[in-house]
Amino acid sequence: MNPSAGRGRAAELLPQVAGQLRDSGHALEILLSRDFSEAQSMTRDAVESGCDALVVMGGDGMM
């Protein structure tokens, strides 16, 4: 997640989104990125480690 995305709206929504996912029985690891390159590296590491799913919260540049 890019905490500054949407003028900080992504960071505001994170607790609600994380809570709903946890309430649905999902285990979470929340990662914060500063830029696209860091997010790309985190994504690659997650996939290589066998994560089941990724949820990305960011702006146009992140997507």
N, C-alpha and C positions, 0 to 999 in steps of 0.2 A: 504494500500500500504506500502510496505517496501521500504523506500527511498534509501537504500543501495543495493538493489537487482540489479544484473547485473552490478556491479561496478558503481552504480549510474545512470545507463541508465533508470531505471524505473522512477526516479525523473525527468530526462530530458524529458521523453515522457509524463509525467502527464499533463502538460498544453495543449498539442495537443489533447490527448485523452479526457480530460475534456471538452475542447472547442467543439469538435465534438459531444459529448453527449449533451451538453447544446444547441448547434445549432439545434439538432434534437428534442428539446423540453423536454428533461429530466431534472428533478431537481436532484441535486447532493449533497451529503454530503461526503466529502473526509476525510478519517481517516488514520492516519499514525501509523504503529505499529513498535515496536522495536524487537519483537520476535514472535515465533509461538504461544506461550501461550496467549499473548496479542491479537494477530489476532483472535485466536479461541474465546476468550471472546467477542471481538467486533462483530464477526460474529453471535454468539449466541444472543447477545443483539439486533442486527439489525433484525434478524429473529423474535424474540419474540415481537419486536415493530411493526411488520407488514410491513417491507420493501418489495418492489415489486421485486427488483433484486439486486444482488451483482456483482461488477466487482472487481476482485482481480488482483493486479499487484505485483508480487514477484518472488523470485527464487524458486529453486527446493524444498527447505525446507518449503516454505510457501504453496506450492501447495499440 
